[in-house]
Every structure is written in C-alpha cells, then in structure tokens.
C-alpha cells in the first residue's frame, strides 16, 4: 500500500495550486489592500472590513488564475 504523503496527479496538482494561492495572496495581497485603502475613506470598522474583503477577493481570484496557469504551463 502506498504512503499517504505520495500523490501522482494527472495534469495540474490542485492541492499545490490552492496552497500556493493562499500563501501568495497573503504575502502579496496584504500590501495591495493597504495601498488601495490610502485613497479611500474608511470611517468605520465595517467599511474597512468590507473594503478588505472586496479588494482581497479580486486579488485572490487573480492570484489563483495566475498560479493555475503557471502550474499548467510547467506541467
């Protein structure tokens, strides 16, 4: 029986794509949200949270597409 740690994915390894997307979004997305917030009035914590979610969702989506295309290219 093969060990649990080993995988042999056909095509793109989506586990790797999700992990790299998560880490990259945290490292790259946080500064982007901060920079984008400088030009926006955010008077309440609710508006700050909603702004971070909206901008973060776009960053997450674009990062996921980029990582997937990179994994597909490297495959």
N, C-alpha and C positions, 0 to 999 in steps of 0.2 A: 504494500500500500504506500503511495507517495506521501511525503510530508505535507502538512497543511500550508507551509510557507511558500511552496512552489506553485507557480501557475504557468500555463502555456496559452496565453490568449491568442485567439485568431483575430488578426487585424489590430485595432487600437486597444490598448490596455486602459479601460475607462477608470479603473481604480487609480492608476497613476495620474490620469488626466484630472480627476477630482481632487487628489491630494495636492498636485502642483497648482491647480487653480486656486485652492483655498489659501495656500501659503503665499502665492504671488499676489493675490488680491489683498491680503492683509499688509504685505510689505509695500506694495505699490499703491494700493487703493487708499490707504490711510492718508498719506501726504496729498493725494489728489483731492480728497474730500476737504481737507484742511485748506488747501489753496483755493478751492472753489468757494469755500464759505467766506473768504475775505470780502468778496463783493456783494454779499447777501445779508440783508438784515434778518437776524435770528434772535428775536427778543425773548422767547420762552424756550423752556426745555423741550416742549412738544415740537415746536417748529425746528429746533436743532436736530431732534431725533428723526423727524420725518425727512428733513433735508439729507441727513446722512444715509437714510435708507434709500431714498430716490437716487442719489448720486452713486452710492455703493452698489445698487442693483445694476446700473449701467456699466460700472467698472467690472463687476463680477461677470456679466454677460460677455463683454468684450474680451476679458481675460480668458474665459472658458473657450470661446471660439478660437482665440489665438493659440492656446495650449493644445486644443484638439487638432487644429491644422498642423501645428508643429509635430505632434505625435504621429499624425497620418503621413506627413512628409518623411519623417525619419524611419517609418516602418517600411 
